[in-house]
Amino acid sequence: MDNEIEALRAAQELITITPFAKWLDAQASDDGDELVIRVPFNELLIGNSRIRAIHGGIMASILELTAAATLAAYDFEASRRKPISMQINYLKSTKDVETNAKGIVRKIGRRIDTIEAIAWQANPEKPVAIGICDFRRTRLKDKPQ
């Protein structure tokens, strides 16, 4: 239980220090056994006003944020990571409603970590986009005494 609380705190802290995540008004929550990032709908997120769909770049940002928060929650004692690659599959058009996303740790390596992020809106069984994000791990060196 303490690890779950610490994981949620680490994910929320990442969101708090990320200006774009704050602009999105993203929030981390614990839905049972998994970390979920929630982004409420905002008119500024619209990319196509005719069908009122969320902009693809916003969706990519939500997926990257989810992957980074998942990594922070998984290994909250680890240091900085830098995204080095990302592949997005847009599966269906979005609506003007809240967007949710969860991450799945696919590989934790010595230098590269891979996280899959899945975004949905009304139904978690019907994802709107999936992203695979690779992060380069950089360990902080201990300060000399």
Phi, psi and omega in degrees: 000317179297323178295323178295319178294317179295322178296315179296319178298318180295319179294316180294324178297319177300318179296319182296324183269359180258109184305318182293323177296322176295319179298322177290344186063036180291147178223141174265139176218159180255109178257088182071247183262002185229150176278130179236133175261126181247132177235111180292153179291144177216139181304331181291347181276347183294130176253327179236104186288338180292320180250003178055046179265147177290140181300140181299325178293325176294317179297319177298320178295321177297318179294318178295317178299317179297317179297316180295319179292322177297317179295318178296321180289325181289320185225070188287351176267351180286165184266206186298150173224145178240130177294134180243337175203156181205134176238128181244134171245114176273115188267326179202163180292143179270169178243178179268062179224175178303143176247136179240153177209148175228157179244151177233124178286118180262324179200131171247113182252184177289327183234335184235132175245139180239127180234136173260133178242135183236125180249142176215170177242273185283326188227120180298341179279353181234080182294149177261337178200150177227137178231145172247120184241131175252135180237137173273129182271132176231111180280138174285135178280146178296141178288139178293145181282000000 
